[in-house]
Amino acid sequence: MKIFLDTAHVEEIREAVTYGLVDGVTTNPSLVAKTGRKYVDVLKEICALVDGPISAEVISVESGKMVEEAKKLAEIHPNITIKIIMTEEGIKAASELVKLNIPVNMTLVFSPLQALLCGKIGVDFVSPFVGRLDDISNTGLNLVEDIMNIYGNYGFDTEVIVASVRHPIHVLEAAQIGAHISTLPHKVFKQMFQHPLTDIGVKKFLEDAAKIPKS
Ligand code: G3P
């Protein structure tokens, strides 16, 4: 499973790339707003740090405007992937971008049928939001399972990005289902490294190592 970071904080990305585990980055207007910085500046810095798909979201809601905005964003760097919201206008825009060979990540996907439409138009990525489904008492990971089954039935190349990840169990279940990618808040990325028994084991090894005669 590929790991993307779901953040617009460049310092978090700079720290995470040191582990050699980051395959891409997803951003959205809410994440960029938290930084207080200009979207373009943030994207340029991220593209310099990570050699993989970097999702940049358009904010227009009408298809023609989405396409124009997408073209400008795509000029920033060859790794920019355009995030398009899953609406009727969004599907129109995404179809156009696919024809122009501009990579697309369909976002705000909450149903298997929405994902079917995304797969049919041949976008590169689809982003089901699992945490937000959990928030309304649906099981977000069931959606991921449904999408993986549907895409398998028809041999779609669209990769599934598990998004709105809130905790490590989301990542575990995404991997068990075989989702292609999970996009993680920096906090969840760091939580994946942790186990208390590892910490206890390290302490014990170091204590015992100190008891070994040096010569
Ligand atoms: O990947 C999408 C993500 O940024 C949304 O997360 O926690 O706002 O649902 P959340």
Boltz pocket constraint, residues with backbone or C-beta under 6 A from the ligand:
constraints:
  - pocket:
      binder: B
      contacts: [[A, 6], [A, 26], [A, 28], [A, 31], [A, 129], [A, 131], [A, 132], [A, 162], [A, 163], [A, 164], [A, 165], [A, 166], [A, 183]]
      max_distance: 6.0
